[in-house]
């Protein structure tokens, strides 16, 4: 189980990877209803709710989960564990 700091760092990397893919980023923004400025502010502050929601978003679509896990050099299971840690 990752520590909270490890989980937050992994989730932040996953958020960055999510936002670098235009299709995935658009879907994430559409589903969350967040404005870009709010998203940026919450990401910079390390908002655990946002970070956990990012990982839950990826979990809901396995191809995205696998692609982002690969992009950040982690396993899909590590992203799932990070979400659980952030929600604890």
C-alpha positions as CSV (number, residue, x, y, z in Angstrom):
1,X,0.0,0.0,0.0
2,X,1.5,3.4,-1.0
3,X,1.9,6.1,1.6
4,X,-0.4,9.1,1.3
5,X,2.5,11.2,-0.2
6,X,3.4,8.4,-2.6
7,X,-0.3,8.1,-3.6
8,X,-0.6,11.8,-4.1
9,X,2.5,12.0,-6.2
10,X,1.4,9.1,-8.3
11,X,-2.1,10.6,-8.7
12,X,-0.6,13.9,-9.7
13,X,1.5,12.2,-12.4
14,X,-1.6,10.4,-13.6
15,X,-3.5,13.7,-13.8
16,X,-0.7,15.2,-15.9
17,X,-0.7,12.2,-18.2
18,X,-4.5,12.3,-18.4
19,X,-4.4,15.9,-19.4
20,X,-1.8,15.4,-22.1
21,X,-4.2,13.2,-24.2
22,X,-6.7,15.6,-25.8
23,X,-9.6,13.0,-25.9
24,X,-9.0,11.9,-22.4
25,X,-8.6,15.4,-21.1
26,X,-11.8,16.6,-22.7
27,X,-13.7,13.6,-21.3
28,X,-12.3,14.2,-17.8
29,X,-13.1,17.9,-17.8
30,X,-16.6,17.2,-19.2
31,X,-17.4,14.6,-16.6
32,X,-16.0,16.6,-13.6
33,X,-17.5,19.9,-14.7
34,X,-14.3,21.6,-13.6
35,X,-13.0,24.7,-15.3
36,X,-9.4,24.7,-16.3
37,X,-8.4,27.3,-13.7
38,X,-10.1,25.4,-10.9
39,X,-8.5,22.2,-12.0
40,X,-5.1,23.8,-12.0
41,X,-5.6,25.4,-8.6
42,X,-6.8,22.2,-7.0
43,X,-4.0,20.1,-8.6
44,X,-1.3,22.5,-7.4
45,X,-2.7,22.4,-3.9
46,X,-2.6,18.6,-3.9
47,X,-6.4,18.3,-3.4
48,X,-6.9,14.7,-2.4
49,X,-10.5,14.6,-3.6
50,X,-9.4,15.7,-7.1
51,X,-6.5,13.3,-7.1
52,X,-8.7,10.4,-6.0
53,X,-11.3,11.4,-8.6
54,X,-8.7,11.4,-11.3
55,X,-7.8,7.8,-10.5
56,X,-11.4,6.7,-10.2
57,X,-12.0,8.3,-13.6
58,X,-9.2,6.2,-15.1
59,X,-10.4,3.1,-13.3
60,X,-13.8,3.5,-15.0
61,X,-12.2,2.9,-18.4
62,X,-9.6,0.2,-18.4
63,X,-7.8,1.3,-21.6
64,X,-7.2,4.7,-20.1
65,X,-6.1,3.2,-16.8
66,X,-3.6,0.9,-18.6
67,X,-2.3,3.7,-20.9
68,X,-1.8,6.2,-18.0
69,X,-0.2,3.6,-15.8
70,X,2.2,2.9,-18.6
71,X,2.9,6.6,-19.2
72,X,3.7,7.2,-15.5
73,X,5.7,3.9,-15.1
74,X,3.4,2.3,-12.7
75,X,1.1,-0.7,-12.8
76,X,-2.7,-0.3,-13.0
77,X,-2.9,-1.9,-9.6
78,X,-0.7,0.8,-8.2
79,X,-3.0,3.5,-9.4
80,X,-6.0,1.6,-7.9
81,X,-4.1,1.3,-4.6
82,X,-3.2,5.0,-4.7
83,X,-6.9,5.9,-5.1
84,X,-7.8,3.7,-2.1
85,X,-5.1,5.4,0.0
86,X,-6.3,8.9,-1.0
87,X,-9.9,8.1,-0.2
88,X,-9.0,6.6,3.3
